């Protein structure tokens, strides 16, 4: 079993849903992973999408609480990098 399968089994019990992606996406995924890898690619894509959404929410909340980062603070951070 791939590492994807082990990760997703540990993350929680699988639910069943029907999705209908474009045929070109299905073909490319199957070329890269084989037919049995498709569910893991879909699950991984959903996890990445949700993580990105959560990050956008954190950034928005931070901006509401503290405002935008000033140009001076950005310059200082760049100098320290």
PyMOL Python script that loads the backbone (N, CA, C, O; Angstrom):
from pymol import cmd

cmd.read_pdbstr("""\
ATOM      1  N   UNK A   1       0.842  -1.176   0.000  1.00  0.00           N
ATOM      2  CA  UNK A   1       0.000   0.000   0.000  1.00  0.00           C
ATOM      3  C   UNK A   1       0.886   1.238   0.000  1.00  0.00           C
ATOM      4  O   UNK A   1       1.949   1.239   0.620  1.00  0.00           O
ATOM      5  N   UNK A   2       0.459   2.288  -0.687  1.00  0.00           N
ATOM      6  CA  UNK A   2       1.235   3.517  -0.749  1.00  0.00           C
ATOM      7  C   UNK A   2       1.157   4.262   0.579  1.00  0.00           C
ATOM      8  O   UNK A   2       0.317   3.968   1.430  1.00  0.00           O
ATOM      9  N   UNK A   3       2.043   5.219   0.732  1.00  0.00           N
ATOM     10  CA  UNK A   3       2.005   6.024   1.945  1.00  0.00           C
ATOM     11  C   UNK A   3       0.724   6.847   1.995  1.00  0.00           C
ATOM     12  O   UNK A   3       0.247   7.180   3.079  1.00  0.00           O
ATOM     13  N   UNK A   4       0.159   7.180   0.827  1.00  0.00           N
ATOM     14  CA  UNK A   4      -1.096   7.929   0.810  1.00  0.00           C
ATOM     15  C   UNK A   4      -2.189   7.137   1.508  1.00  0.00           C
ATOM     16  O   UNK A   4      -2.938   7.692   2.312  1.00  0.00           O
ATOM     17  N   UNK A   5      -2.290   5.863   1.215  1.00  0.00           N
ATOM     18  CA  UNK A   5      -3.327   5.025   1.803  1.00  0.00           C
ATOM     19  C   UNK A   5      -3.200   4.945   3.303  1.00  0.00           C
ATOM     20  O   UNK A   5      -4.199   5.033   4.017  1.00  0.00           O
ATOM     21  N   UNK A   6      -1.995   4.781   3.791  1.00  0.00           N
ATOM     22  CA  UNK A   6      -1.778   4.682   5.236  1.00  0.00           C
ATOM     23  C   UNK A   6      -2.177   5.984   5.916  1.00  0.00           C
ATOM     24  O   UNK A   6      -2.793   5.964   6.981  1.00  0.00           O
ATOM     25  N   UNK A   7      -1.833   7.106   5.313  1.00  0.00           N
ATOM     26  CA  UNK A   7      -2.161   8.407   5.900  1.00  0.00           C
ATOM     27  C   UNK A   7      -3.666   8.595   5.984  1.00  0.00           C
ATOM     28  O   UNK A   7      -4.180   9.009   7.023  1.00  0.00           O
ATOM     29  N   UNK A   8      -4.372   8.299   4.918  1.00  0.00           N
ATOM     30  CA  UNK A   8      -5.800   8.560   4.884  1.00  0.00           C
ATOM     31  C   UNK A   8      -6.571   7.607   5.782  1.00  0.00           C
ATOM     32  O   UNK A   8      -7.597   7.995   6.340  1.00  0.00           O
ATOM     33  N   UNK A   9      -6.115   6.387   5.938  1.00  0.00           N
ATOM     34  CA  UNK A   9      -6.790   5.481   6.847  1.00  0.00           C
ATOM     35  C   UNK A   9      -6.632   5.974   8.281  1.00  0.00           C
ATOM     36  O   UNK A   9      -7.564   5.880   9.080  1.00  0.00           O
ATOM     37  N   UNK A  10      -5.465   6.495   8.605  1.00  0.00           N
ATOM     38  CA  UNK A  10      -5.221   6.975   9.958  1.00  0.00           C
ATOM     39  C   UNK A  10      -5.990   8.262  10.241  1.00  0.00           C
ATOM     40  O   UNK A  10      -6.314   8.551  11.393  1.00  0.00           O
ATOM     41  N   UNK A  11      -6.285   9.039   9.193  1.00  0.00           N
ATOM     42  CA  UNK A  11      -6.946  10.328   9.372  1.00  0.00           C
ATOM     43  C   UNK A  11      -8.411  10.188   9.755  1.00  0.00           C
ATOM     44  O   UNK A  11      -8.989  11.142  10.275  1.00  0.00           O
ATOM     45  N   UNK A  12      -9.018   9.070   9.525  1.00  0.00           N
ATOM     46  CA  UNK A  12     -10.418   8.878   9.875  1.00  0.00           C
ATOM     47  C   UNK A  12     -11.072   7.880   8.939  1.00  0.00           C
ATOM     48  O   UNK A  12     -10.522   7.514   7.900  1.00  0.00           O
ATOM     49  N   UNK A  13     -12.246   7.456   9.329  1.00  0.00           N
ATOM     50  CA  UNK A  13     -12.981   6.499   8.522  1.00  0.00           C
ATOM     51  C   UNK A  13     -13.391   7.137   7.198  1.00  0.00           C
ATOM     52  O   UNK A  13     -13.827   8.288   7.162  1.00  0.00           O
ATOM     53  N   UNK A  14     -13.253   6.401   6.139  1.00  0.00           N
ATOM     54  CA  UNK A  14     -13.572   6.922   4.813  1.00  0.00           C
ATOM     55  C   UNK A  14     -15.080   7.063   4.640  1.00  0.00           C
ATOM     56  O   UNK A  14     -15.850   6.203   5.067  1.00  0.00           O
ATOM     57  N   UNK A  15     -15.481   8.144   4.017  1.00  0.00           N
ATOM     58  CA  UNK A  15     -16.874   8.344   3.634  1.00  0.00           C
ATOM     59  C   UNK A  15     -16.991   8.144   2.132  1.00  0.00           C
ATOM     60  O   UNK A  15     -15.986   8.190   1.422  1.00  0.00           O
ATOM     61  N   UNK A  16     -18.165   7.930   1.656  1.00  0.00           N
ATOM     62  CA  UNK A  16     -18.348   7.716   0.225  1.00  0.00           C
ATOM     63  C   UNK A  16     -19.139   8.880  -0.359  1.00  0.00           C
ATOM     64  O   UNK A  16     -20.189   9.264   0.157  1.00  0.00           O
ATOM     65  N   UNK A  17     -18.613   9.424  -1.439  1.00  0.00           N
ATOM     66  CA  UNK A  17     -19.280  10.482  -2.183  1.00  0.00           C
ATOM     67  C   UNK A  17     -19.028  10.223  -3.660  1.00  0.00           C
ATOM     68  O   UNK A  17     -18.050   9.577  -4.037  1.00  0.00           O
ATOM     69  N   UNK A  18     -19.898  10.722  -4.458  1.00  0.00           N
ATOM     70  CA  UNK A  18     -19.725  10.611  -5.898  1.00  0.00           C
ATOM     71  C   UNK A  18     -19.292  11.973  -6.430  1.00  0.00           C
ATOM     72  O   UNK A  18     -19.971  12.977  -6.214  1.00  0.00           O
ATOM     73  N   UNK A  19     -18.171  11.998  -7.121  1.00  0.00           N
ATOM     74  CA  UNK A  19     -17.691  13.229  -7.752  1.00  0.00           C
ATOM     75  C   UNK A  19     -17.492  12.962  -9.233  1.00  0.00           C
ATOM     76  O   UNK A  19     -17.226  11.829  -9.637  1.00  0.00           O
ATOM     77  N   UNK A  20     -17.619  13.999 -10.035  1.00  0.00           N
ATOM     78  CA  UNK A  20     -17.495  13.846 -11.483  1.00  0.00           C
ATOM     79  C   UNK A  20     -16.513  14.858 -12.053  1.00  0.00           C
ATOM     80  O   UNK A  20     -16.923  15.851 -12.653  1.00  0.00           O
ATOM     81  N   UNK A  21     -15.208  14.610 -11.868  1.00  0.00           N
ATOM     82  CA  UNK A  21     -14.216  15.536 -12.426  1.00  0.00           C
ATOM     83  C   UNK A  21     -14.145  15.395 -13.950  1.00  0.00           C
ATOM     84  O   UNK A  21     -14.646  14.427 -14.522  1.00  0.00           O
ATOM     85  N   UNK A  22     -13.524  16.363 -14.580  1.00  0.00           N
ATOM     86  CA  UNK A  22     -13.339  16.316 -16.033  1.00  0.00           C
ATOM     87  C   UNK A  22     -12.587  15.042 -16.420  1.00  0.00           C
ATOM     88  O   UNK A  22     -11.693  14.595 -15.701  1.00  0.00           O
ATOM     89  N   UNK A  23     -12.951  14.477 -17.540  1.00  0.00           N
ATOM     90  CA  UNK A  23     -12.330  13.240 -18.000  1.00  0.00           C
ATOM     91  C   UNK A  23     -10.818  13.402 -18.132  1.00  0.00           C
ATOM     92  O   UNK A  23     -10.068  12.468 -17.846  1.00  0.00           O
ATOM     93  N   UNK A  24     -10.366  14.574 -18.561  1.00  0.00           N
ATOM     94  CA  UNK A  24      -8.927  14.790 -18.715  1.00  0.00           C
ATOM     95  C   UNK A  24      -8.206  14.679 -17.375  1.00  0.00           C
ATOM     96  O   UNK A  24      -7.084  14.176 -17.316  1.00  0.00           O
ATOM     97  N   UNK A  25      -8.846  15.150 -16.290  1.00  0.00           N
ATOM     98  CA  UNK A  25      -8.245  15.016 -14.964  1.00  0.00           C
ATOM     99  C   UNK A  25      -8.178  13.558 -14.539  1.00  0.00           C
ATOM    100  O   UNK A  25      -7.163  13.105 -14.010  1.00  0.00           O
ATOM    101  N   UNK A  26      -9.249  12.835 -14.769  1.00  0.00           N
ATOM    102  CA  UNK A  26      -9.280  11.415 -14.426  1.00  0.00           C
ATOM    103  C   UNK A  26      -8.169  10.673 -15.153  1.00  0.00           C
ATOM    104  O   UNK A  26      -7.447   9.879 -14.551  1.00  0.00           O
ATOM    105  N   UNK A  27      -8.034  10.932 -16.448  1.00  0.00           N
ATOM    106  CA  UNK A  27      -7.019  10.242 -17.247  1.00  0.00           C
ATOM    107  C   UNK A  27      -5.615  10.556 -16.760  1.00  0.00           C
ATOM    108  O   UNK A  27      -4.779   9.657 -16.663  1.00  0.00           O
ATOM    109  N   UNK A  28      -5.344  11.818 -16.453  1.00  0.00           N
ATOM    110  CA  UNK A  28      -3.996  12.169 -16.000  1.00  0.00           C
ATOM    111  C   UNK A  28      -3.683  11.550 -14.644  1.00  0.00           C
ATOM    112  O   UNK A  28      -2.579  11.048 -14.432  1.00  0.00           O
ATOM    113  N   UNK A  29      -4.638  11.582 -13.730  1.00  0.00           N
ATOM    114  CA  UNK A  29      -4.424  10.968 -12.418  1.00  0.00           C
ATOM    115  C   UNK A  29      -4.164   9.478 -12.574  1.00  0.00           C
ATOM    116  O   UNK A  29      -3.239   8.943 -11.963  1.00  0.00           O
ATOM    117  N   UNK A  30      -4.974   8.800 -13.388  1.00  0.00           N
ATOM    118  CA  UNK A  30      -4.797   7.363 -13.566  1.00  0.00           C
ATOM    119  C   UNK A  30      -3.482   7.026 -14.256  1.00  0.00           C
ATOM    120  O   UNK A  30      -2.885   5.989 -13.967  1.00  0.00           O
ATOM    121  N   UNK A  31      -3.023   7.879 -15.160  1.00  0.00           N
ATOM    122  CA  UNK A  31      -1.712   7.664 -15.785  1.00  0.00           C
ATOM    123  C   UNK A  31      -0.600   7.727 -14.746  1.00  0.00           C
ATOM    124  O   UNK A  31       0.380   6.986 -14.822  1.00  0.00           O
ATOM    125  N   UNK A  32      -0.763   8.614 -13.782  1.00  0.00           N
ATOM    126  CA  UNK A  32       0.285   8.821 -12.784  1.00  0.00           C
ATOM    127  C   UNK A  32       0.198   7.844 -11.612  1.00  0.00           C
ATOM    128  O   UNK A  32       1.224   7.473 -11.041  1.00  0.00           O
ATOM    129  N   UNK A  33      -1.002   7.429 -11.253  1.00  0.00           N
ATOM    130  CA  UNK A  33      -1.157   6.635 -10.033  1.00  0.00           C
ATOM    131  C   UNK A  33      -1.760   5.255 -10.252  1.00  0.00           C
ATOM    132  O   UNK A  33      -1.740   4.418  -9.350  1.00  0.00           O
ATOM    133  N   UNK A  34      -2.291   5.017 -11.433  1.00  0.00           N
ATOM    134  CA  UNK A  34      -3.073   3.808 -11.644  1.00  0.00           C
ATOM    135  C   UNK A  34      -4.482   4.057 -11.140  1.00  0.00           C
ATOM    136  O   UNK A  34      -4.727   5.019 -10.412  1.00  0.00           O
ATOM    137  N   UNK A  35      -5.402   3.199 -11.523  1.00  0.00           N
ATOM    138  CA  UNK A  35      -6.801   3.411 -11.144  1.00  0.00           C
ATOM    139  C   UNK A  35      -7.005   3.374  -9.637  1.00  0.00           C
ATOM    140  O   UNK A  35      -7.868   4.082  -9.117  1.00  0.00           O
ATOM    141  N   UNK A  36      -6.234   2.569  -8.932  1.00  0.00           N
ATOM    142  CA  UNK A  36      -6.441   2.449  -7.490  1.00  0.00           C
ATOM    143  C   UNK A  36      -5.916   3.664  -6.719  1.00  0.00           C
ATOM    144  O   UNK A  36      -6.257   3.828  -5.548  1.00  0.00           O
ATOM    145  N   UNK A  37      -5.101   4.516  -7.338  1.00  0.00           N
ATOM    146  CA  UNK A  37      -4.559   5.687  -6.649  1.00  0.00           C
ATOM    147  C   UNK A  37      -5.471   6.892  -6.677  1.00  0.00           C
ATOM    148  O   UNK A  37      -5.264   7.841  -5.921  1.00  0.00           O
ATOM    149  N   UNK A  38      -6.480   6.872  -7.535  1.00  0.00           N
ATOM    150  CA  UNK A  38      -7.355   8.038  -7.691  1.00  0.00           C
ATOM    151  C   UNK A  38      -7.999   8.512  -6.397  1.00  0.00           C
ATOM    152  O   UNK A  38      -7.969   9.712  -6.122  1.00  0.00           O
ATOM    153  N   UNK A  39      -8.581   7.629  -5.588  1.00  0.00           N
ATOM    154  CA  UNK A  39      -9.213   8.127  -4.353  1.00  0.00           C
ATOM    155  C   UNK A  39      -8.237   8.842  -3.426  1.00  0.00           C
ATOM    156  O   UNK A  39      -8.619   9.792  -2.742  1.00  0.00           O
ATOM    157  N   UNK A  40      -6.997   8.402  -3.396  1.00  0.00           N
ATOM    158  CA  UNK A  40      -6.011   9.033  -2.530  1.00  0.00           C
ATOM    159  C   UNK A  40      -5.640  10.414  -3.039  1.00  0.00           C
ATOM    160  O   UNK A  40      -5.410  11.332  -2.251  1.00  0.00           O
ATOM    161  N   UNK A  41      -5.580  10.564  -4.365  1.00  0.00           N
ATOM    162  CA  UNK A  41      -5.290  11.872  -4.952  1.00  0.00           C
ATOM    163  C   UNK A  41      -6.426  12.837  -4.637  1.00  0.00           C
ATOM    164  O   UNK A  41      -6.179  13.992  -4.290  1.00  0.00           O
ATOM    165  N   UNK A  42      -7.657  12.378  -4.756  1.00  0.00           N
ATOM    166  CA  UNK A  42      -8.815  13.224  -4.453  1.00  0.00           C
ATOM    167  C   UNK A  42      -8.797  13.626  -2.979  1.00  0.00           C
ATOM    168  O   UNK A  42      -9.003  14.795  -2.654  1.00  0.00           O
ATOM    169  N   UNK A  43      -8.554  12.673  -2.095  1.00  0.00           N
ATOM    170  CA  UNK A  43      -8.519  12.973  -0.664  1.00  0.00           C
ATOM    171  C   UNK A  43      -7.396  13.967  -0.349  1.00  0.00           C
ATOM    172  O   UNK A  43      -7.590  14.901   0.430  1.00  0.00           O
ATOM    173  N   UNK A  44      -6.236  13.767  -0.948  1.00  0.00           N
ATOM    174  CA  UNK A  44      -5.114  14.672  -0.707  1.00  0.00           C
ATOM    175  C   UNK A  44      -5.438  16.077  -1.215  1.00  0.00           C
ATOM    176  O   UNK A  44      -5.113  17.063  -0.555  1.00  0.00           O
ATOM    177  N   UNK A  45      -6.071  16.172  -2.378  1.00  0.00           N
ATOM    178  CA  UNK A  45      -6.446  17.478  -2.926  1.00  0.00           C
ATOM    179  C   UNK A  45      -7.441  18.184  -2.007  1.00  0.00           C
ATOM    180  O   UNK A  45      -7.339  19.393  -1.794  1.00  0.00           O
ATOM    181  N   UNK A  46      -8.391  17.442  -1.467  1.00  0.00           N
ATOM    182  CA  UNK A  46      -9.355  18.030  -0.538  1.00  0.00           C
ATOM    183  C   UNK A  46      -8.670  18.507   0.732  1.00  0.00           C
ATOM    184  O   UNK A  46      -8.982  19.586   1.236  1.00  0.00           O
ATOM    185  N   UNK A  47      -7.739  17.715   1.255  1.00  0.00           N
ATOM    186  CA  UNK A  47      -7.001  18.123   2.459  1.00  0.00           C
ATOM    187  C   UNK A  47      -6.218  19.400   2.203  1.00  0.00           C
ATOM    188  O   UNK A  47      -6.219  20.307   3.035  1.00  0.00           O
ATOM    189  N   UNK A  48      -5.545  19.479   1.052  1.00  0.00           N
ATOM    190  CA  UNK A  48      -4.769  20.673   0.723  1.00  0.00           C
ATOM    191  C   UNK A  48      -5.676  21.891   0.557  1.00  0.00           C
ATOM    192  O   UNK A  48      -5.330  22.987   0.999  1.00  0.00           O
ATOM    193  N   UNK A  49      -6.820  21.706  -0.070  1.00  0.00           N
ATOM    194  CA  UNK A  49      -7.774  22.803  -0.280  1.00  0.00           C
ATOM    195  C   UNK A  49      -8.279  23.322   1.059  1.00  0.00           C
ATOM    196  O   UNK A  49      -8.343  24.531   1.277  1.00  0.00           O
ATOM    197  N   UNK A  50      -8.636  22.408   1.955  1.00  0.00           N
ATOM    198  CA  UNK A  50      -9.130  22.825   3.271  1.00  0.00           C
ATOM    199  C   UNK A  50      -8.040  23.506   4.088  1.00  0.00           C
ATOM    200  O   UNK A  50      -8.314  24.478   4.791  1.00  0.00           O
ATOM    201  N   UNK A  51      -6.819  23.013   4.007  1.00  0.00           N
ATOM    202  CA  UNK A  51      -5.709  23.647   4.724  1.00  0.00           C
ATOM    203  C   UNK A  51      -5.485  25.066   4.221  1.00  0.00           C
ATOM    204  O   UNK A  51      -5.250  25.978   5.014  1.00  0.00           O
ATOM    205  N   UNK A  52      -5.555  25.259   2.901  1.00  0.00           N
ATOM    206  CA  UNK A  52      -5.384  26.593   2.322  1.00  0.00           C
ATOM    207  C   UNK A  52      -6.519  27.516   2.768  1.00  0.00           C
ATOM    208  O   UNK A  52      -6.284  28.687   3.066  1.00  0.00           O
ATOM    209  N   UNK A  53      -7.742  26.998   2.815  1.00  0.00           N
ATOM    210  CA  UNK A  53      -8.880  27.799   3.257  1.00  0.00           C
ATOM    211  C   UNK A  53      -8.716  28.197   4.726  1.00  0.00           C
ATOM    212  O   UNK A  53      -8.977  29.343   5.093  1.00  0.00           O
ATOM    213  N   UNK A  54      -8.286  27.252   5.564  1.00  0.00           N
ATOM    214  CA  UNK A  54      -8.073  27.571   6.981  1.00  0.00           C
ATOM    215  C   UNK A  54      -6.991  28.642   7.133  1.00  0.00           C
ATOM    216  O   UNK A  54      -7.119  29.540   7.966  1.00  0.00           O
ATOM    217  N   UNK A  55      -5.932  28.550   6.334  1.00  0.00           N
ATOM    218  CA  UNK A  55      -4.869  29.555   6.391  1.00  0.00           C
ATOM    219  C   UNK A  55      -5.397  30.925   5.984  1.00  0.00           C
ATOM    220  O   UNK A  55      -5.080  31.925   6.629  1.00  0.00           O
ATOM    221  N   UNK A  56      -6.201  30.985   4.917  1.00  0.00           N
ATOM    222  CA  UNK A  56      -6.788  32.272   4.516  1.00  0.00           C
ATOM    223  C   UNK A  56      -7.646  32.848   5.643  1.00  0.00           C
ATOM    224  O   UNK A  56      -7.637  34.058   5.872  1.00  0.00           O
ATOM    225  N   UNK A  57      -8.385  31.991   6.346  1.00  0.00           N
ATOM    226  CA  UNK A  57      -9.218  32.454   7.452  1.00  0.00           C
ATOM    227  C   UNK A  57      -8.370  33.009   8.593  1.00  0.00           C
ATOM    228  O   UNK A  57      -8.727  34.022   9.195  1.00  0.00           O
ATOM    229  N   UNK A  58      -7.253  32.353   8.893  1.00  0.00           N
ATOM    230  CA  UNK A  58      -6.359  32.833   9.953  1.00  0.00           C
ATOM    231  C   UNK A  58      -5.765  34.183   9.564  1.00  0.00           C
ATOM    232  O   UNK A  58      -5.705  35.098  10.385  1.00  0.00           O
ATOM    233  N   UNK A  59      -5.329  34.307   8.321  1.00  0.00           N
ATOM    234  CA  UNK A  59      -4.753  35.573   7.855  1.00  0.00           C
ATOM    235  C   UNK A  59      -5.795  36.685   7.917  1.00  0.00           C
ATOM    236  O   UNK A  59      -5.494  37.795   8.355  1.00  0.00           O
ATOM    237  N   UNK A  60      -7.023  36.392   7.479  1.00  0.00           N
ATOM    238  CA  UNK A  60      -8.086  37.402   7.523  1.00  0.00           C
ATOM    239  C   UNK A  60      -8.375  37.829   8.959  1.00  0.00           C
ATOM    240  O   UNK A  60      -8.550  39.017   9.229  1.00  0.00           O
ATOM    241  N   UNK A  61      -8.425  36.869   9.880  1.00  0.00           N
ATOM    242  CA  UNK A  61      -8.670  37.204  11.286  1.00  0.00           C
ATOM    243  C   UNK A  61      -7.528  38.042  11.846  1.00  0.00           C
ATOM    244  O   UNK A  61      -7.758  38.979  12.609  1.00  0.00           O
ATOM    245  N   UNK A  62      -6.302  37.707  11.469  1.00  0.00           N
ATOM    246  CA  UNK A  62      -5.140  38.463  11.934  1.00  0.00           C
ATOM    247  C   UNK A  62      -5.205  39.898  11.411  1.00  0.00           C
ATOM    248  O   UNK A  62      -4.924  40.844  12.147  1.00  0.00           O
ATOM    249  N   UNK A  63      -5.571  40.056  10.151  1.00  0.00           N
ATOM    250  CA  UNK A  63      -5.680  41.407   9.585  1.00  0.00           C
ATOM    251  C   UNK A  63      -6.771  42.210  10.282  1.00  0.00           C
ATOM    252  O   UNK A  63      -6.619  43.408  10.520  1.00  0.00           O
ATOM    253  N   UNK A  64      -7.875  41.535  10.609  1.00  0.00           N
ATOM    254  CA  UNK A  64      -8.953  42.238  11.323  1.00  0.00           C
ATOM    255  C   UNK A  64      -8.474  42.678  12.714  1.00  0.00           C
ATOM    256  O   UNK A  64      -8.799  43.775  13.168  1.00  0.00           O
ATOM    257  N   UNK A  65      -7.711  41.827  13.377  1.00  0.00           N
ATOM    258  CA  UNK A  65      -7.259  42.119  14.739  1.00  0.00           C
ATOM    259  C   UNK A  65      -6.118  43.121  14.773  1.00  0.00           C
ATOM    260  O   UNK A  65      -6.073  43.976  15.658  1.00  0.00           O
ATOM    261  N   UNK A  66      -5.187  43.028  13.816  1.00  0.00           N
ATOM    262  CA  UNK A  66      -3.959  43.816  13.900  1.00  0.00           C
ATOM    263  C   UNK A  66      -3.721  44.755  12.727  1.00  0.00           C
ATOM    264  O   UNK A  66      -2.800  45.571  12.777  1.00  0.00           O
ATOM    265  N   UNK A  67      -4.521  44.663  11.683  1.00  0.00           N
ATOM    266  CA  UNK A  67      -4.330  45.506  10.507  1.00  0.00           C
ATOM    267  C   UNK A  67      -3.249  44.949   9.590  1.00  0.00           C
ATOM    268  O   UNK A  67      -2.661  43.900   9.852  1.00  0.00           O
ATOM    269  N   UNK A  68      -3.010  45.669   8.525  1.00  0.00           N
ATOM    270  CA  UNK A  68      -2.003  45.250   7.551  1.00  0.00           C
ATOM    271  C   UNK A  68      -0.600  45.455   8.105  1.00  0.00           C
ATOM    272  O   UNK A  68      -0.382  46.292   8.981  1.00  0.00           O
ATOM    273  N   UNK A  69       0.336  44.690   7.591  1.00  0.00           N
ATOM    274  CA  UNK A  69       1.739  44.844   7.974  1.00  0.00           C
ATOM    275  C   UNK A  69       2.262  46.086   7.265  1.00  0.00           C
ATOM    276  O   UNK A  69       2.080  46.242   6.058  1.00  0.00           O
ATOM    277  N   UNK A  70       2.902  46.953   8.009  1.00  0.00           N
ATOM    278  CA  UNK A  70       3.404  48.196   7.433  1.00  0.00           C
ATOM    279  C   UNK A  70       4.582  47.922   6.502  1.00  0.00           C
ATOM    280  O   UNK A  70       5.249  46.893   6.609  1.00  0.00           O
ATOM    281  N   UNK A  71       4.823  48.854   5.593  1.00  0.00           N
ATOM    282  CA  UNK A  71       5.958  48.738   4.669  1.00  0.00           C
ATOM    283  C   UNK A  71       7.266  48.674   5.450  1.00  0.00           C
ATOM    284  O   UNK A  71       8.173  47.927   5.085  1.00  0.00           O
ATOM    285  N   UNK A  72       7.363  49.453   6.516  1.00  0.00           N
ATOM    286  CA  UNK A  72       8.580  49.446   7.334  1.00  0.00           C
ATOM    287  C   UNK A  72       8.798  48.086   7.991  1.00  0.00           C
ATOM    288  O   UNK A  72       9.925  47.592   8.023  1.00  0.00           O
ATOM    289  N   UNK A  73       7.754  47.484   8.505  1.00  0.00           N
ATOM    290  CA  UNK A  73       7.874  46.162   9.137  1.00  0.00           C
ATOM    291  C   UNK A  73       8.274  45.113   8.101  1.00  0.00           C
ATOM    292  O   UNK A  73       9.065  44.220   8.403  1.00  0.00           O
ATOM    293  N   UNK A  74       7.734  45.210   6.879  1.00  0.00           N
ATOM    294  CA  UNK A  74       8.134  44.272   5.814  1.00  0.00           C
ATOM    295  C   UNK A  74       9.606  44.444   5.465  1.00  0.00           C
ATOM    296  O   UNK A  74      10.325  43.458   5.303  1.00  0.00           O
ATOM    297  N   UNK A  75      10.062  45.692   5.346  1.00  0.00           N
ATOM    298  CA  UNK A  75      11.472  45.947   5.047  1.00  0.00           C
ATOM    299  C   UNK A  75      12.378  45.375   6.137  1.00  0.00           C
ATOM    300  O   UNK A  75      13.408  44.767   5.846  1.00  0.00           O
ATOM    301  N   UNK A  76      11.983  45.576   7.385  1.00  0.00           N
ATOM    302  CA  UNK A  76      12.773  45.072   8.506  1.00  0.00           C
ATOM    303  C   UNK A  76      12.841  43.535   8.462  1.00  0.00           C
ATOM    304  O   UNK A  76      13.904  42.953   8.679  1.00  0.00           O
ATOM    305  N   UNK A  77      11.717  42.893   8.183  1.00  0.00           N
ATOM    306  CA  UNK A  77      11.693  41.421   8.092  1.00  0.00           C
ATOM    307  C   UNK A  77      12.588  40.943   6.955  1.00  0.00           C
ATOM    308  O   UNK A  77      13.311  39.958   7.108  1.00  0.00           O
ATOM    309  N   UNK A  78      12.546  41.634   5.813  1.00  0.00           N
ATOM    310  CA  UNK A  78      13.401  41.241   4.677  1.00  0.00           C
ATOM    311  C   UNK A  78      14.877  41.381   5.032  1.00  0.00           C
ATOM    312  O   UNK A  78      15.690  40.550   4.628  1.00  0.00           O
ATOM    313  N   UNK A  79      15.231  42.416   5.779  1.00  0.00           N
ATOM    314  CA  UNK A  79      16.621  42.602   6.178  1.00  0.00           C
ATOM    315  C   UNK A  79      17.098  41.483   7.114  1.00  0.00           C
ATOM    316  O   UNK A  79      18.254  41.064   7.069  1.00  0.00           O
ATOM    317  N   UNK A  80      16.181  41.015   7.956  1.00  0.00           N
ATOM    318  CA  UNK A  80      16.536  39.973   8.916  1.00  0.00           C
ATOM    319  C   UNK A  80      16.611  38.585   8.287  1.00  0.00           C
ATOM    320  O   UNK A  80      17.190  37.668   8.870  1.00  0.00           O
ATOM    321  N   UNK A  81      16.026  38.428   7.097  1.00  0.00           N
ATOM    322  CA  UNK A  81      16.062  37.131   6.423  1.00  0.00           C
ATOM    323  C   UNK A  81      17.384  36.996   5.759  1.00  0.00           C
ATOM    324  O   UNK A  81      17.654  35.978   5.121  1.00  0.00           O
TER     325      UNK A  81
END
""", "prot")
cmd.dss("prot")
cmd.show_as("cartoon", "prot")
cmd.util.cbc("prot")
cmd.orient("prot")
